């Protein structure tokens, strides 16, 4: 399976932060990028465009790992991060926090067993990101909505470390597409 899903097979971007991230990796150096912005700002599109750029330049797909945050948190084992590839992308890192914050109606509490499972998954995701942030010579791109949501997702200490070691780029919201039924 390709690291670039079919939905993003033609993704292109001219965003300077993505260009710099790719150039740094292709030069053999370590690049770390926090790509932030609200829903529909094109964060995933830009990230996959960057991966397409790396692949087109001959960077090996075997050196890239892409995780969807929800999938990573549900199947996480520490070795997944410690033994990761040279480039790691985690998409939708703050999605669980974003969904709660963007809810238009009051949310009912989940049953205790569901809350416990969600807490384990949130802890797993926070641990994965903390471990990734400490690995030397590893490039990564994390896709989040904001630093505030990042703090809520991974904790203050890890968020502070991410902000200290990564370049940051903020994308502006785009108009949402009109659905026609």
ABEGO torsion letter per residue (X at the ends): XBABBAAAAABBBABAAAAAAAAAAAAGBBBBBBBBEBBGAGAAAAAAAAAAAAAAAGBBAAABBBBBAAAAAAABBAAAAAABBABBBBBGAAAAAAAAAABABBBBBBBAAAAAAAAAAAAAAAAAAAAAAABBGBBBBBBBABAAAAAAAAEAAAAAAAAAABBBBBBBBBBBBBBBX
